[in-house]
Amino acid sequence: MPLNIKAMRQILIIDDEDDIREVAALSLEATAGWEIVTANSGAAGILAAANPKRRPHAILMDVMMPGMDGPTTFRKMQQNPDIAGIPVLLLTAKVQGVDQRRFADLGVAGVLFKPFDPLTLAAQISAALGWKD
């Protein structure tokens, strides 16, 4: 039986809000069968992304977090050659055009908006990253 690559995908969710992490993780596990790793801060997210045994295929990261925000965390990740190539999607409630352009200028793979629909989150991530089902 052929392996299902889609089911083997690992996603790292970095968000300081427990509820957001839990809803996103449950929705991605249930709707796409992806393996989810979570972190509650930018610093913890960098450590999780750098773990060679559980290197994620993509990172879904909140923009607004205390301590180190999403854009700062992304810039720090880009300085580490082991994780710089992992595509990062920012998750934000900021929908102003100027904010969207600023996030896109960072070089992230995409920007998704809060509140998100748990039933379509996996499809949004797949579309943003060009993943085919």
Backbone as XML, in Angstrom:
<?xml version="1.0"?>
<chain id="A" units="angstrom">
  <residue number="1" name="MET">
    <atom name="N" x="0.856" y="-1.187" z="0.000"/>
    <atom name="CA" x="0.000" y="0.000" z="0.000"/>
    <atom name="C" x="0.894" y="1.240" z="0.000"/>
  </residue>
  <residue number="2" name="PRO">
    <atom name="N" x="0.649" y="2.196" z="-0.899"/>
    <atom name="CA" x="1.498" y="3.393" z="-0.950"/>
    <atom name="C" x="1.319" y="4.249" z="0.304"/>
  </residue>
  <residue number="3" name="LEU">
    <atom name="N" x="2.414" y="4.900" z="0.673"/>
    <atom name="CA" x="2.350" y="5.807" z="1.825"/>
    <atom name="C" x="1.565" y="7.056" z="1.460"/>
  </residue>
  <residue number="4" name="ASN">
    <atom name="N" x="0.828" y="7.559" z="2.423"/>
    <atom name="CA" x="0.067" y="8.786" z="2.208"/>
    <atom name="C" x="0.910" y="9.953" z="2.706"/>
  </residue>
  <residue number="5" name="ILE">
    <atom name="N" x="1.573" y="10.649" z="1.780"/>
    <atom name="CA" x="2.449" y="11.769" z="2.138"/>
    <atom name="C" x="1.674" y="12.836" z="2.896"/>
  </residue>
  <residue number="6" name="LYS">
    <atom name="N" x="0.451" y="13.108" z="2.477"/>
    <atom name="CA" x="-0.361" y="14.129" z="3.133"/>
    <atom name="C" x="-0.499" y="13.844" z="4.626"/>
  </residue>
  <residue number="7" name="ALA">
    <atom name="N" x="-0.712" y="12.598" z="4.991"/>
    <atom name="CA" x="-0.917" y="12.245" z="6.388"/>
    <atom name="C" x="0.378" y="12.336" z="7.192"/>
  </residue>
  <residue number="8" name="MET">
    <atom name="N" x="1.525" y="12.312" z="6.512"/>
    <atom name="CA" x="2.791" y="12.341" z="7.214"/>
    <atom name="C" x="3.276" y="13.773" z="7.478"/>
  </residue>
  <residue number="9" name="ARG">
    <atom name="N" x="2.577" y="14.759" z="7.010"/>
    <atom name="CA" x="3.019" y="16.133" z="7.202"/>
    <atom name="C" x="2.998" y="16.511" z="8.672"/>
  </residue>
  <residue number="10" name="GLN">
    <atom name="N" x="4.024" y="17.246" z="9.069"/>
    <atom name="CA" x="4.105" y="17.739" z="10.435"/>
    <atom name="C" x="4.014" y="19.261" z="10.405"/>
  </residue>
  <residue number="11" name="ILE">
    <atom name="N" x="3.150" y="19.794" z="11.244"/>
    <atom name="CA" x="2.939" y="21.237" z="11.320"/>
    <atom name="C" x="3.260" y="21.689" z="12.743"/>
  </residue>
  <residue number="12" name="LEU">
    <atom name="N" x="4.027" y="22.758" z="12.844"/>
    <atom name="CA" x="4.310" y="23.382" z="14.129"/>
    <atom name="C" x="3.405" y="24.601" z="14.266"/>
  </residue>
  <residue number="13" name="ILE">
    <atom name="N" x="2.625" y="24.639" z="15.334"/>
    <atom name="CA" x="1.756" y="25.788" z="15.616"/>
    <atom name="C" x="2.370" y="26.559" z="16.773"/>
  </residue>
  <residue number="14" name="ILE">
    <atom name="N" x="2.657" y="27.840" z="16.520"/>
    <atom name="CA" x="3.230" y="28.703" z="17.554"/>
    <atom name="C" x="2.216" y="29.799" z="17.853"/>
  </residue>
  <residue number="15" name="ASP">
    <atom name="N" x="1.647" y="29.772" z="19.050"/>
    <atom name="CA" x="0.653" y="30.768" z="19.455"/>
    <atom name="C" x="0.631" y="30.813" z="20.979"/>
  </residue>
  <residue number="16" name="ASP">
    <atom name="N" x="0.550" y="32.006" z="21.536"/>
    <atom name="CA" x="0.536" y="32.136" z="22.990"/>
    <atom name="C" x="-0.827" y="31.847" z="23.594"/>
  </residue>
  <residue number="17" name="GLU">
    <atom name="N" x="-1.866" y="31.761" z="22.771"/>
    <atom name="CA" x="-3.215" y="31.489" z="23.282"/>
    <atom name="C" x="-3.505" y="29.989" z="23.225"/>
  </residue>
  <residue number="18" name="ASP">
    <atom name="N" x="-3.729" y="29.408" z="24.414"/>
    <atom name="CA" x="-3.992" y="27.969" z="24.508"/>
    <atom name="C" x="-5.156" y="27.536" z="23.627"/>
  </residue>
  <residue number="19" name="ASP">
    <atom name="N" x="-6.249" y="28.303" z="23.634"/>
    <atom name="CA" x="-7.452" y="27.938" z="22.869"/>
    <atom name="C" x="-7.163" y="27.887" z="21.377"/>
  </residue>
  <residue number="20" name="ILE">
    <atom name="N" x="-6.423" y="28.862" z="20.873"/>
    <atom name="CA" x="-6.110" y="28.902" z="19.437"/>
    <atom name="C" x="-5.252" y="27.696" z="19.060"/>
  </residue>
  <residue number="21" name="ARG">
    <atom name="N" x="-4.218" y="27.433" z="19.860"/>
    <atom name="CA" x="-3.358" y="26.271" z="19.580"/>
    <atom name="C" x="-4.173" y="24.988" z="19.559"/>
  </residue>
  <residue number="22" name="GLU">
    <atom name="N" x="-5.043" y="24.833" z="20.545"/>
    <atom name="CA" x="-5.820" y="23.595" z="20.657"/>
    <atom name="C" x="-6.799" y="23.435" z="19.504"/>
  </residue>
  <residue number="23" name="VAL">
    <atom name="N" x="-7.534" y="24.482" z="19.166"/>
    <atom name="CA" x="-8.500" y="24.398" z="18.063"/>
    <atom name="C" x="-7.787" y="24.135" z="16.738"/>
  </residue>
  <residue number="24" name="ALA">
    <atom name="N" x="-6.688" y="24.854" z="16.498"/>
    <atom name="CA" x="-5.949" y="24.648" z="15.251"/>
    <atom name="C" x="-5.386" y="23.233" z="15.181"/>
  </residue>
  <residue number="25" name="ALA">
    <atom name="N" x="-4.804" y="22.771" z="16.276"/>
    <atom name="CA" x="-4.227" y="21.425" z="16.286"/>
    <atom name="C" x="-5.290" y="20.363" z="16.051"/>
  </residue>
  <residue number="26" name="LEU">
    <atom name="N" x="-6.382" y="20.449" z="16.775"/>
    <atom name="CA" x="-7.454" y="19.458" z="16.614"/>
    <atom name="C" x="-8.023" y="19.479" z="15.205"/>
  </residue>
  <residue number="27" name="SER">
    <atom name="N" x="-8.196" y="20.678" z="14.637"/>
    <atom name="CA" x="-8.781" y="20.756" z="13.300"/>
    <atom name="C" x="-7.838" y="20.179" z="12.248"/>
  </residue>
  <residue number="28" name="LEU">
    <atom name="N" x="-6.547" y="20.449" z="12.363"/>
    <atom name="CA" x="-5.598" y="19.935" z="11.373"/>
    <atom name="C" x="-5.420" y="18.419" z="11.500"/>
  </residue>
  <residue number="29" name="GLU">
    <atom name="N" x="-5.451" y="17.924" z="12.736"/>
    <atom name="CA" x="-5.372" y="16.478" z="12.925"/>
    <atom name="C" x="-6.616" y="15.790" z="12.374"/>
  </residue>
  <residue number="30" name="ALA">
    <atom name="N" x="-7.788" y="16.366" z="12.661"/>
    <atom name="CA" x="-9.048" y="15.726" z="12.269"/>
    <atom name="C" x="-9.330" y="15.847" z="10.776"/>
  </residue>
  <residue number="31" name="THR">
    <atom name="N" x="-9.066" y="17.014" z="10.180"/>
    <atom name="CA" x="-9.439" y="17.217" z="8.783"/>
    <atom name="C" x="-8.364" y="16.795" z="7.793"/>
  </residue>
  <residue number="32" name="ALA">
    <atom name="N" x="-7.089" y="16.801" z="8.217"/>
    <atom name="CA" x="-6.018" y="16.471" z="7.277"/>
    <atom name="C" x="-5.172" y="15.286" z="7.716"/>
  </residue>
  <residue number="33" name="GLY">
    <atom name="N" x="-5.301" y="14.867" z="8.975"/>
    <atom name="CA" x="-4.488" y="13.765" z="9.460"/>
    <atom name="C" x="-3.036" y="14.141" z="9.690"/>
  </residue>
  <residue number="34" name="TRP">
    <atom name="N" x="-2.742" y="15.434" z="9.812"/>
    <atom name="CA" x="-1.369" y="15.880" z="10.000"/>
    <atom name="C" x="-0.939" y="15.697" z="11.447"/>
  </residue>
  <residue number="35" name="GLU">
    <atom name="N" x="0.357" y="15.523" z="11.646"/>
    <atom name="CA" x="0.930" y="15.457" z="12.983"/>
    <atom name="C" x="1.221" y="16.886" z="13.428"/>
  </residue>
  <residue number="36" name="ILE">
    <atom name="N" x="0.793" y="17.233" z="14.628"/>
    <atom name="CA" x="0.905" y="18.607" z="15.106"/>
    <atom name="C" x="1.827" y="18.673" z="16.317"/>
  </residue>
  <residue number="37" name="VAL">
    <atom name="N" x="2.698" y="19.664" z="16.286"/>
    <atom name="CA" x="3.542" y="20.017" z="17.423"/>
    <atom name="C" x="3.175" y="21.454" z="17.751"/>
  </residue>
  <residue number="38" name="THR">
    <atom name="N" x="3.105" y="21.800" z="19.039"/>
    <atom name="CA" x="2.740" y="23.162" z="19.406"/>
    <atom name="C" x="3.799" y="23.792" z="20.301"/>
  </residue>
  <residue number="39" name="ALA">
    <atom name="N" x="3.820" y="25.116" z="20.271"/>
    <atom name="CA" x="4.689" y="25.899" z="21.139"/>
    <atom name="C" x="3.919" y="27.145" z="21.552"/>
  </residue>
  <residue number="40" name="ASN">
    <atom name="N" x="4.159" y="27.603" z="22.787"/>
    <atom name="CA" x="3.386" y="28.738" z="23.304"/>
    <atom name="C" x="4.118" y="30.066" z="23.260"/>
  </residue>
  <residue number="41" name="SER">
    <atom name="N" x="5.292" y="30.096" z="22.617"/>
    <atom name="CA" x="6.045" y="31.348" z="22.482"/>
    <atom name="C" x="6.982" y="31.247" z="21.291"/>
  </residue>
  <residue number="42" name="GLY">
    <atom name="N" x="7.482" y="32.404" z="20.858"/>
    <atom name="CA" x="8.435" y="32.399" z="19.756"/>
    <atom name="C" x="9.692" y="31.615" z="20.084"/>
  </residue>
  <residue number="43" name="ALA">
    <atom name="N" x="10.226" y="31.814" z="21.296"/>
    <atom name="CA" x="11.444" y="31.107" z="21.704"/>
    <atom name="C" x="11.222" y="29.596" z="21.726"/>
  </residue>
  <residue number="44" name="ALA">
    <atom name="N" x="10.096" y="29.154" z="22.293"/>
    <atom name="CA" x="9.786" y="27.726" z="22.320"/>
    <atom name="C" x="9.570" y="27.200" z="20.904"/>
  </residue>
  <residue number="45" name="GLY">
    <atom name="N" x="8.998" y="28.018" z="20.039"/>
    <atom name="CA" x="8.784" y="27.624" z="18.652"/>
    <atom name="C" x="10.084" y="27.405" z="17.900"/>
  </residue>
  <residue number="46" name="ILE">
    <atom name="N" x="11.055" y="28.272" z="18.129"/>
    <atom name="CA" x="12.359" y="28.114" z="17.484"/>
    <atom name="C" x="12.996" y="26.795" z="17.921"/>
  </residue>
  <residue number="47" name="LEU">
    <atom name="N" x="12.932" y="26.505" z="19.217"/>
    <atom name="CA" x="13.487" y="25.240" z="19.720"/>
    <atom name="C" x="12.768" y="24.042" z="19.110"/>
  </residue>
  <residue number="48" name="ALA">
    <atom name="N" x="11.439" y="24.115" z="19.030"/>
    <atom name="CA" x="10.664" y="23.013" z="18.451"/>
    <atom name="C" x="10.995" y="22.826" z="16.972"/>
  </residue>
  <residue number="49" name="ALA">
    <atom name="N" x="11.132" y="23.915" z="16.236"/>
    <atom name="CA" x="11.439" y="23.828" z="14.801"/>
    <atom name="C" x="12.827" y="23.249" z="14.565"/>
  </residue>
  <residue number="50" name="ALA">
    <atom name="N" x="13.746" y="23.517" z="15.472"/>
    <atom name="CA" x="15.130" y="23.071" z="15.307"/>
    <atom name="C" x="15.359" y="21.629" z="15.749"/>
  </residue>
  <residue number="51" name="ASN">
    <atom name="N" x="14.344" y="20.982" z="16.318"/>
    <atom name="CA" x="14.482" y="19.597" z="16.767"/>
    <atom name="C" x="14.609" y="18.688" z="15.543"/>
  </residue>
  <residue number="52" name="PRO">
    <atom name="N" x="15.788" y="18.106" z="15.316"/>
    <atom name="CA" x="15.978" y="17.304" z="14.092"/>
    <atom name="C" x="15.097" y="16.065" z="14.023"/>
  </residue>
  <residue number="53" name="LYS">
    <atom name="N" x="14.599" y="15.591" z="15.155"/>
    <atom name="CA" x="13.739" y="14.400" z="15.147"/>
    <atom name="C" x="12.305" y="14.728" z="14.791"/>
  </residue>
  <residue number="54" name="ARG">
    <atom name="N" x="11.919" y="15.996" z="14.893"/>
    <atom name="CA" x="10.527" y="16.375" z="14.617"/>
    <atom name="C" x="10.483" y="17.657" z="13.783"/>
  </residue>
  <residue number="55" name="ARG">
    <atom name="N" x="11.332" y="17.757" z="12.787"/>
    <atom name="CA" x="11.404" y="18.957" z="11.955"/>
    <atom name="C" x="10.078" y="19.112" z="11.204"/>
  </residue>
  <residue number="56" name="PRO">
    <atom name="N" x="9.382" y="20.239" z="11.404"/>
    <atom name="CA" x="8.080" y="20.419" z="10.754"/>
    <atom name="C" x="8.207" y="20.696" z="9.250"/>
  </residue>
  <residue number="57" name="HIS">
    <atom name="N" x="7.144" y="20.362" z="8.535"/>
    <atom name="CA" x="7.075" y="20.677" z="7.110"/>
    <atom name="C" x="6.609" y="22.113" z="6.898"/>
  </residue>
  <residue number="58" name="ALA">
    <atom name="N" x="5.929" y="22.665" z="7.893"/>
    <atom name="CA" x="5.455" y="24.049" z="7.828"/>
    <atom name="C" x="5.189" y="24.538" z="9.248"/>
  </residue>
  <residue number="59" name="ILE">
    <atom name="N" x="5.172" y="25.863" z="9.382"/>
    <atom name="CA" x="4.923" y="26.493" z="10.677"/>
    <atom name="C" x="3.770" y="27.474" z="10.529"/>
  </residue>
  <residue number="60" name="LEU">
    <atom name="N" x="2.797" y="27.361" z="11.425"/>
    <atom name="CA" x="1.684" y="28.300" z="11.514"/>
    <atom name="C" x="1.927" y="29.107" z="12.788"/>
  </residue>
  <residue number="61" name="MET">
    <atom name="N" x="2.154" y="30.432" z="12.642"/>
    <atom name="CA" x="2.591" y="31.233" z="13.770"/>
    <atom name="C" x="1.775" y="32.505" z="13.925"/>
  </residue>
  <residue number="62" name="ASP">
    <atom name="N" x="1.385" y="32.765" z="15.161"/>
    <atom name="CA" x="0.662" y="33.988" z="15.501"/>
    <atom name="C" x="1.582" y="35.197" z="15.326"/>
  </residue>
  <residue number="63" name="VAL">
    <atom name="N" x="0.998" y="36.316" z="14.924"/>
    <atom name="CA" x="1.762" y="37.550" z="14.783"/>
    <atom name="C" x="1.982" y="38.204" z="16.141"/>
  </residue>
  <residue number="64" name="MET">
    <atom name="N" x="0.916" y="38.358" z="16.904"/>
    <atom name="CA" x="0.986" y="39.078" z="18.172"/>
    <atom name="C" x="1.183" y="38.115" z="19.328"/>
  </residue>
  <residue number="65" name="MET">
    <atom name="N" x="2.406" y="38.096" z="19.856"/>
    <atom name="CA" x="2.715" y="37.275" z="21.028"/>
    <atom name="C" x="3.583" y="38.112" z="21.958"/>
  </residue>
  <residue number="66" name="PRO">
    <atom name="N" x="3.426" y="37.903" z="23.266"/>
    <atom name="CA" x="4.287" y="38.637" z="24.192"/>
    <atom name="C" x="5.730" y="38.160" z="24.087"/>
  </residue>
  <residue number="67" name="GLY">
    <atom name="N" x="6.647" y="39.014" z="24.483"/>
    <atom name="CA" x="8.060" y="38.655" z="24.404"/>
    <atom name="C" x="8.561" y="38.832" z="22.990"/>
  </residue>
  <residue number="68" name="MET">
    <atom name="N" x="8.566" y="37.760" z="22.219"/>
    <atom name="CA" x="9.013" y="37.794" z="20.837"/>
    <atom name="C" x="7.813" y="37.571" z="19.927"/>
  </residue>
  <residue number="69" name="ASP">
    <atom name="N" x="7.451" y="38.588" z="19.146"/>
    <atom name="CA" x="6.287" y="38.452" z="18.267"/>
    <atom name="C" x="6.615" y="37.576" z="17.056"/>
  </residue>
  <residue number="70" name="GLY">
    <atom name="N" x="5.597" y="37.296" z="16.255"/>
    <atom name="CA" x="5.773" y="36.421" z="15.103"/>
    <atom name="C" x="6.812" y="36.899" z="14.100"/>
  </residue>
  <residue number="71" name="PRO">
    <atom name="N" x="6.753" y="38.169" z="13.661"/>
    <atom name="CA" x="7.767" y="38.635" z="12.710"/>
    <atom name="C" x="9.198" y="38.535" z="13.248"/>
  </residue>
  <residue number="72" name="THR">
    <atom name="N" x="9.386" y="38.843" z="14.527"/>
    <atom name="CA" x="10.725" y="38.741" z="15.127"/>
    <atom name="C" x="11.163" y="37.281" z="15.186"/>
  </residue>
  <residue number="73" name="THR">
    <atom name="N" x="10.245" y="36.392" z="15.566"/>
    <atom name="CA" x="10.546" y="34.966" z="15.603"/>
    <atom name="C" x="10.927" y="34.479" z="14.205"/>
  </residue>
  <residue number="74" name="PHE">
    <atom name="N" x="10.172" y="34.905" z="13.192"/>
    <atom name="CA" x="10.467" y="34.501" z="11.812"/>
    <atom name="C" x="11.867" y="34.953" z="11.413"/>
  </residue>
  <residue number="75" name="ARG">
    <atom name="N" x="12.218" y="36.209" z="11.714"/>
    <atom name="CA" x="13.550" y="36.715" z="11.354"/>
    <atom name="C" x="14.649" y="35.904" z="12.051"/>
  </residue>
  <residue number="76" name="LYS">
    <atom name="N" x="14.430" y="35.536" z="13.321"/>
    <atom name="CA" x="15.417" y="34.712" z="14.033"/>
    <atom name="C" x="15.521" y="33.324" z="13.402"/>
  </residue>
  <residue number="77" name="MET">
    <atom name="N" x="14.399" y="32.771" z="12.959"/>
    <atom name="CA" x="14.428" y="31.467" z="12.298"/>
    <atom name="C" x="15.230" y="31.528" z="11.007"/>
  </residue>
  <residue number="78" name="GLN">
    <atom name="N" x="15.149" y="32.644" z="10.301"/>
    <atom name="CA" x="15.860" y="32.780" z="9.033"/>
    <atom name="C" x="17.368" y="32.821" z="9.232"/>
  </residue>
  <residue number="79" name="GLN">
    <atom name="N" x="17.815" y="33.099" z="10.442"/>
    <atom name="CA" x="19.249" y="33.132" z="10.747"/>
    <atom name="C" x="19.809" y="31.740" z="11.039"/>
  </residue>
  <residue number="80" name="ASN">
    <atom name="N" x="18.937" y="30.760" z="11.193"/>
    <atom name="CA" x="19.359" y="29.393" z="11.485"/>
    <atom name="C" x="19.229" y="28.561" z="10.208"/>
  </residue>
  <residue number="81" name="PRO">
    <atom name="N" x="20.347" y="28.169" z="9.587"/>
    <atom name="CA" x="20.268" y="27.448" z="8.308"/>
    <atom name="C" x="19.507" y="26.124" z="8.384"/>
  </residue>
  <residue number="82" name="ASP">
    <atom name="N" x="19.419" y="25.528" z="9.579"/>
    <atom name="CA" x="18.706" y="24.261" z="9.717"/>
    <atom name="C" x="17.188" y="24.426" z="9.570"/>
  </residue>
  <residue number="83" name="ILE">
    <atom name="N" x="16.671" y="25.610" z="9.894"/>
    <atom name="CA" x="15.215" y="25.804" z="9.855"/>
    <atom name="C" x="14.774" y="26.930" z="8.926"/>
  </residue>
  <residue number="84" name="ALA">
    <atom name="N" x="15.729" y="27.634" z="8.322"/>
    <atom name="CA" x="15.386" y="28.784" z="7.475"/>
    <atom name="C" x="14.507" y="28.406" z="6.289"/>
  </residue>
  <residue number="85" name="GLY">
    <atom name="N" x="14.596" y="27.167" z="5.830"/>
    <atom name="CA" x="13.823" y="26.752" z="4.663"/>
    <atom name="C" x="12.413" y="26.267" z="4.959"/>
  </residue>
  <residue number="86" name="ILE">
    <atom name="N" x="12.049" y="26.214" z="6.227"/>
    <atom name="CA" x="10.702" y="25.758" z="6.578"/>
    <atom name="C" x="9.707" y="26.873" z="6.261"/>
  </residue>
  <residue number="87" name="PRO">
    <atom name="N" x="8.680" y="26.602" z="5.454"/>
    <atom name="CA" x="7.712" y="27.658" z="5.147"/>
    <atom name="C" x="6.922" y="28.065" z="6.393"/>
  </residue>
  <residue number="88" name="VAL">
    <atom name="N" x="6.758" y="29.381" z="6.544"/>
    <atom name="CA" x="6.038" y="29.936" z="7.689"/>
    <atom name="C" x="4.802" y="30.685" z="7.200"/>
  </residue>
  <residue number="89" name="LEU">
    <atom name="N" x="3.674" y="30.373" z="7.824"/>
    <atom name="CA" x="2.429" y="31.100" z="7.585"/>
    <atom name="C" x="2.117" y="31.882" z="8.854"/>
  </residue>
  <residue number="90" name="LEU">
    <atom name="N" x="1.882" y="33.168" z="8.698"/>
    <atom name="CA" x="1.507" y="33.985" z="9.846"/>
    <atom name="C" x="0.002" y="33.944" z="10.028"/>
  </residue>
  <residue number="91" name="LEU">
    <atom name="N" x="-0.418" y="33.924" z="11.271"/>
    <atom name="CA" x="-1.829" y="33.925" z="11.632"/>
    <atom name="C" x="-2.098" y="35.236" z="12.361"/>
  </residue>
  <residue number="92" name="THR">
    <atom name="N" x="-3.011" y="36.040" z="11.826"/>
    <atom name="CA" x="-3.218" y="37.365" z="12.393"/>
    <atom name="C" x="-4.669" y="37.805" z="12.341"/>
  </residue>
  <residue number="93" name="ALA">
    <atom name="N" x="-5.018" y="38.682" z="13.266"/>
    <atom name="CA" x="-6.323" y="39.346" z="13.240"/>
    <atom name="C" x="-6.228" y="40.668" z="12.486"/>
  </residue>
  <residue number="94" name="LYS">
    <atom name="N" x="-5.009" y="41.087" z="12.159"/>
    <atom name="CA" x="-4.806" y="42.349" z="11.448"/>
    <atom name="C" x="-5.080" y="42.137" z="9.967"/>
  </residue>
  <residue number="95" name="VAL">
    <atom name="N" x="-6.116" y="42.776" z="9.479"/>
    <atom name="CA" x="-6.492" y="42.575" z="8.079"/>
    <atom name="C" x="-6.290" y="43.838" z="7.237"/>
  </residue>
  <residue number="96" name="GLN">
    <atom name="N" x="-5.685" y="44.873" z="7.821"/>
    <atom name="CA" x="-5.413" y="46.094" z="7.072"/>
    <atom name="C" x="-4.401" y="45.804" z="5.968"/>
  </residue>
  <residue number="97" name="GLY">
    <atom name="N" x="-4.572" y="46.450" z="4.836"/>
    <atom name="CA" x="-3.680" y="46.240" z="3.703"/>
    <atom name="C" x="-2.226" y="46.514" z="4.043"/>
  </residue>
  <residue number="98" name="VAL">
    <atom name="N" x="-1.976" y="47.575" z="4.828"/>
    <atom name="CA" x="-0.595" y="47.918" z="5.177"/>
    <atom name="C" x="0.045" y="46.810" z="6.001"/>
  </residue>
  <residue number="99" name="ASP">
    <atom name="N" x="-0.717" y="46.183" z="6.893"/>
    <atom name="CA" x="-0.193" y="45.074" z="7.687"/>
    <atom name="C" x="0.089" y="43.867" z="6.800"/>
  </residue>
  <residue number="100" name="GLN">
    <atom name="N" x="-0.826" y="43.559" z="5.886"/>
    <atom name="CA" x="-0.639" y="42.427" z="4.986"/>
    <atom name="C" x="0.627" y="42.599" z="4.151"/>
  </residue>
  <residue number="101" name="ARG">
    <atom name="N" x="0.851" y="43.823" z="3.637"/>
    <atom name="CA" x="2.051" y="44.078" z="2.840"/>
    <atom name="C" x="3.306" y="43.933" z="3.689"/>
  </residue>
  <residue number="102" name="ARG">
    <atom name="N" x="3.255" y="44.432" z="4.923"/>
    <atom name="CA" x="4.417" y="44.341" z="5.821"/>
    <atom name="C" x="4.754" y="42.878" z="6.090"/>
  </residue>
  <residue number="103" name="PHE">
    <atom name="N" x="3.736" y="42.054" z="6.324"/>
    <atom name="CA" x="3.978" y="40.636" z="6.579"/>
    <atom name="C" x="4.509" y="39.949" z="5.323"/>
  </residue>
  <residue number="104" name="ALA">
    <atom name="N" x="3.949" y="40.264" z="4.175"/>
    <atom name="CA" x="4.402" y="39.661" z="2.920"/>
    <atom name="C" x="5.850" y="40.061" z="2.629"/>
  </residue>
  <residue number="105" name="ASP">
    <atom name="N" x="6.216" y="41.288" z="2.963"/>
    <atom name="CA" x="7.577" y="41.766" z="2.728"/>
    <atom name="C" x="8.613" y="41.029" z="3.584"/>
  </residue>
  <residue number="106" name="LEU">
    <atom name="N" x="8.170" y="40.389" z="4.651"/>
    <atom name="CA" x="9.082" y="39.612" z="5.492"/>
    <atom name="C" x="9.629" y="38.397" z="4.752"/>
  </residue>
  <residue number="107" name="GLY">
    <atom name="N" x="8.842" y="37.894" z="3.810"/>
    <atom name="CA" x="9.234" y="36.688" z="3.096"/>
    <atom name="C" x="8.545" y="35.434" z="3.598"/>
  </residue>
  <residue number="108" name="VAL">
    <atom name="N" x="7.462" y="35.610" z="4.351"/>
    <atom name="CA" x="6.712" y="34.437" z="4.807"/>
    <atom name="C" x="5.967" y="33.816" z="3.631"/>
  </residue>
  <residue number="109" name="ALA">
    <atom name="N" x="5.599" y="32.562" z="3.793"/>
    <atom name="CA" x="4.912" y="31.838" z="2.722"/>
    <atom name="C" x="3.477" y="32.301" z="2.534"/>
  </residue>
  <residue number="110" name="GLY">
    <atom name="N" x="2.891" y="32.893" z="3.581"/>
    <atom name="CA" x="1.518" y="33.362" z="3.471"/>
    <atom name="C" x="1.025" y="33.932" z="4.783"/>
  </residue>
  <residue number="111" name="VAL">
    <atom name="N" x="-0.164" y="34.533" z="4.693"/>
    <atom name="CA" x="-0.812" y="35.120" z="5.861"/>
    <atom name="C" x="-2.241" y="34.601" z="5.913"/>
  </residue>
  <residue number="112" name="LEU">
    <atom name="N" x="-2.619" y="34.033" z="7.050"/>
    <atom name="CA" x="-3.985" y="33.565" z="7.269"/>
    <atom name="C" x="-4.601" y="34.429" z="8.363"/>
  </residue>
  <residue number="113" name="PHE">
    <atom name="N" x="-5.922" y="34.505" z="8.355"/>
    <atom name="CA" x="-6.592" y="35.452" z="9.237"/>
    <atom name="C" x="-7.406" y="34.788" z="10.331"/>
  </residue>
  <residue number="114" name="LYS">
    <atom name="N" x="-7.370" y="35.422" z="11.502"/>
    <atom name="CA" x="-8.220" y="35.059" z="12.635"/>
    <atom name="C" x="-9.466" y="35.911" z="12.553"/>
  </residue>
  <residue number="115" name="PRO">
    <atom name="N" x="-10.583" y="35.402" z="12.957"/>
    <atom name="CA" x="-10.780" y="34.001" z="13.332"/>
    <atom name="C" x="-10.775" y="33.119" z="12.088"/>
  </residue>
  <residue number="116" name="PHE">
    <atom name="N" x="-10.223" y="31.941" z="12.211"/>
    <atom name="CA" x="-10.186" y="31.002" z="11.088"/>
    <atom name="C" x="-11.293" y="29.975" z="11.252"/>
  </residue>
  <residue number="117" name="ASP">
    <atom name="N" x="-11.653" y="29.351" z="10.138"/>
    <atom name="CA" x="-12.658" y="28.290" z="10.149"/>
    <atom name="C" x="-11.917" y="26.967" z="10.337"/>
  </residue>
  <residue number="118" name="PRO">
    <atom name="N" x="-12.124" y="26.281" z="11.463"/>
    <atom name="CA" x="-11.406" y="25.024" z="11.704"/>
    <atom name="C" x="-11.610" y="23.982" z="10.602"/>
  </residue>
  <residue number="119" name="LEU">
    <atom name="N" x="-12.748" y="24.032" z="9.935"/>
    <atom name="CA" x="-13.029" y="23.037" z="8.896"/>
    <atom name="C" x="-12.262" y="23.293" z="7.607"/>
  </residue>
  <residue number="120" name="THR">
    <atom name="N" x="-11.812" y="24.521" z="7.389"/>
    <atom name="CA" x="-11.097" y="24.842" z="6.152"/>
    <atom name="C" x="-9.638" y="25.232" z="6.387"/>
  </residue>
  <residue number="121" name="LEU">
    <atom name="N" x="-9.173" y="25.199" z="7.633"/>
    <atom name="CA" x="-7.804" y="25.631" z="7.927"/>
    <atom name="C" x="-6.768" y="24.804" z="7.170"/>
  </residue>
  <residue number="122" name="ALA">
    <atom name="N" x="-6.913" y="23.497" z="7.153"/>
    <atom name="CA" x="-5.954" y="22.645" z="6.434"/>
    <atom name="C" x="-5.936" y="22.981" z="4.949"/>
  </residue>
  <residue number="123" name="ALA">
    <atom name="N" x="-7.105" y="23.209" z="4.372"/>
    <atom name="CA" x="-7.175" y="23.564" z="2.948"/>
    <atom name="C" x="-6.516" y="24.917" z="2.692"/>
  </residue>
  <residue number="124" name="GLN">
    <atom name="N" x="-6.693" y="25.860" z="3.609"/>
    <atom name="CA" x="-6.050" y="27.175" z="3.464"/>
    <atom name="C" x="-4.534" y="27.045" z="3.512"/>
  </residue>
  <residue number="125" name="ILE">
    <atom name="N" x="-4.030" y="26.238" z="4.445"/>
    <atom name="CA" x="-2.587" y="26.021" z="4.558"/>
    <atom name="C" x="-2.072" y="25.347" z="3.295"/>
  </residue>
  <residue number="126" name="SER">
    <atom name="N" x="-2.747" y="24.301" z="2.842"/>
    <atom name="CA" x="-2.335" y="23.572" z="1.634"/>
    <atom name="C" x="-2.315" y="24.500" z="0.421"/>
  </residue>
  <residue number="127" name="ALA">
    <atom name="N" x="-3.334" y="25.334" z="0.286"/>
    <atom name="CA" x="-3.408" y="26.259" z="-0.847"/>
    <atom name="C" x="-2.264" y="27.277" z="-0.783"/>
  </residue>
  <residue number="128" name="ALA">
    <atom name="N" x="-2.008" y="27.819" z="0.399"/>
    <atom name="CA" x="-0.951" y="28.825" z="0.548"/>
    <atom name="C" x="0.428" y="28.244" z="0.234"/>
  </residue>
  <residue number="129" name="LEU">
    <atom name="N" x="0.619" y="26.969" z="0.544"/>
    <atom name="CA" x="1.918" y="26.334" z="0.342"/>
    <atom name="C" x="2.023" y="25.575" z="-0.980"/>
  </residue>
  <residue number="130" name="GLY">
    <atom name="N" x="0.920" y="25.525" z="-1.725"/>
    <atom name="CA" x="0.934" y="24.803" z="-2.996"/>
    <atom name="C" x="0.957" y="23.297" z="-2.841"/>
  </residue>
  <residue number="131" name="TRP">
    <atom name="N" x="0.488" y="22.813" z="-1.695"/>
    <atom name="CA" x="0.423" y="21.376" z="-1.460"/>
    <atom name="C" x="-0.809" y="20.817" z="-2.171"/>
  </residue>
  <residue number="132" name="LYS">
    <atom name="N" x="-0.616" y="19.719" z="-2.872"/>
    <atom name="CA" x="-1.729" y="19.062" z="-3.566"/>
    <atom name="C" x="-2.242" y="17.922" z="-2.723"/>
  </residue>
  <residue number="133" name="ASP">
    <atom name="N" x="-3.550" y="17.737" z="-2.731"/>
    <atom name="CA" x="-4.131" y="16.622" z="-1.957"/>
    <atom name="C" x="-3.897" y="15.299" z="-2.632"/>
  </residue>
</chain>
